[in-house]
Amino acid sequence: MQGKISSRDCVVIGAGPAGLSAAVRLRFVKRFNKIPMDVVVIDPGDPGGLLRMGERVIIGPSFIYRKGELLELLLKDFHYYNIPHIREKAISIKKEGKGFAVLTENGKRIKTHSIIIAAGMGVIHNEPDYYSRGVYITSGGYEFFKEIIDGMVKESKPPYTIVGSVKTENILPLLEPLMDKLFILTPETIKDSPLKTEQGEIVKILGDGWVQGIKYRKPDGSLHFKKTGAVFLDYNGFAISRPRPFNGLENIFEQNGYINSIECRLKGVFAAGDILGHPASVTIAMADGINAGLFCYSYLFRLKFKKDPVLYAYLPHDIIIDHNFKDLPKIKEDSIPVALLNPKKDRERFLVLCNGKRDLKEISSVLSLKLDEIKSKAIKYTQTGFLSWIRL
Ligand SMILES: Cc1cc2nc3c(=O)[nH]c(=O)nc-3n(C[C@H](O)[C@H](O)[C@H](O)COP(=O)(O)OP(=O)(O)OC[C@H]3O[C@@H](n4cnc5c(N)ncnc54)[C@H](O)[C@@H]3O)c2cc1C
């Protein structure tokens, strides 16, 4: 059924904590009587973003999520709602009419009414699978970087691959002694520096148990292989010199590659997480994701139904609440539903007919069921987060 939807409500770029929170919020904006939106997430890697790399300290030593714990919680609803995950990298975004088209590296074109950009510090492929097995990252404080590099040299065989940015020159004094053993991969060449770099981006880490090589892509699109005994990811360099995650929508980015607000300058575009350039923190990323989801929900609701959604207790409205007040907008016989279930699991004929093309009256006549019966089915599936609406 989802294949028949001509335009998504929202494409979330990035499946880190910010993107996952935003996507789930669009499907479950409130507990009662709200209309879920049709959202899809795109990310070439497994869901989780940087959460896949070890434990996360939330505030202090008494509040730590061990590896995988927080991600498991975030993924529960993501899987429960079968939110589609397109495993591709977004390479370009175009404004098209009132909406957008997101283009992926393998030529997919996804039309959407809105976008949430939650692309963090950059693309993460299968690097976390090799964390502690030949993948090292800049973590702790700056004075620990030397210790991490020393650990890499002790545990792994050269050559060592450093994946960074133009700001990887900041750790040059630590790398200099290893210079003839390094392969340095950066999106841009570092000018006036003794660091010899290969321009490109990592696509996959290869190895059986421990890192043995990398597949990388040069700017001309060609794919290459490099034998390596370890991969060192310079997240400090990524954070200082943040590359744009895709082409297009240039005017929402600041010069430093970040976006300065959850509600972007361009209508229908929202941002969340590390891409906002505030101190990197998983809880802030999740909070941004929740807010981006709620703002985006309000935007989509206004776009589709020409009025504000009632989102108390998140967003109170100054309105009179009489005995007849209903949170769920009125469903009429010419309302057009769209089922958001996984197509393979949709067994019920009613949901098969909710394909964004038929209104409730047509569905009731195809099924030879009374309109009231059809309406109560429609309300049940809307309330449980599995039915969205094109028209009400
Ligand atoms: C070494 C290290 C240790 C940390 N420790 C802590 C800690 O203890 N406590 C804490 O609170 N925070 C910690 N953080 C910060 C925390 O992990 C981040 O703030 C948080 O993960 C940001 O979430 P995000 O969703 O914005 O981005 P990310 O987690 O980076 O996720 C972004 C996702 O977007 C995807 N993506 C990027 N570009 C594209 C594209 N063009 N198309 C499709 N997908 C794309 C990526 O593949 C990735 O999956 C740490 C960070 C680092 C680097």
The ligand as a Gaussian input file, in Angstrom:
#p B3LYP/6-31G(d) Opt

LIG

0 1
 C       32.962000       9.808000      20.822000
 C       31.630000      10.302000      21.234000
 C       31.151000      10.031000      22.527000
 C       29.920000      10.537000      22.934000
 N       29.463000      10.277000      24.191000
 C       28.290000      10.793000      24.612000
 C       27.782000      10.541000      25.921000
 O       28.396000       9.842000      26.716000
 N       26.589000      11.110000      26.266000
 C       25.856000      11.874000      25.410000
 O       24.772000      12.344000      25.770000
 N       26.300000      12.103000      24.145000
 C       27.487000      11.601000      23.729000
 N       27.938000      11.815000      22.465000
 C       27.106000      12.638000      21.566000
 C       25.914000      11.871000      21.008000
 O       26.277000      10.574000      20.574000
 C       25.355000      12.687000      19.848000
 O       25.067000      13.992000      20.325000
 C       24.084000      12.085000      19.271000
 O       24.313000      10.774000      18.792000
 C       23.581000      12.971000      18.117000
 O       22.473000      12.399000      17.544000
 P       22.043000      12.739000      16.034000
 O       20.856000      11.896000      15.770000
 O       21.954000      14.202000      15.883000
 O       23.279000      12.316000      15.122000
 P       24.005000      10.901000      14.881000
 O       23.925000      10.038000      16.077000
 O       25.358000      11.269000      14.372000
 O       23.151000      10.239000      13.689000
 C       23.126000      10.834000      12.435000
 C       22.712000       9.801000      11.400000
 O       22.527000      10.495000      10.147000
 C       23.010000       9.681000       9.101000
 N       23.329000      10.519000       7.938000
 C       24.263000      11.484000       7.836000
 N       24.250000      12.045000       6.606000
 C       23.266000      11.402000       5.918000
 C       22.771000      11.501000       4.587000
 N       23.274000      12.367000       3.710000
 N       21.767000      10.671000       4.200000
 C       21.239000       9.768000       5.061000
 N       21.683000       9.620000       6.336000
 C       22.684000      10.427000       6.756000
 C       24.218000       8.979000       9.704000
 O       24.534000       7.787000       8.975000
 C       23.766000       8.732000      11.149000
 O       23.205000       7.441000      11.318000
 C       29.157000      11.315000      22.029000
 C       29.621000      11.539000      20.723000
 C       30.855000      11.055000      20.325000
 C       31.349000      11.321000      18.946000

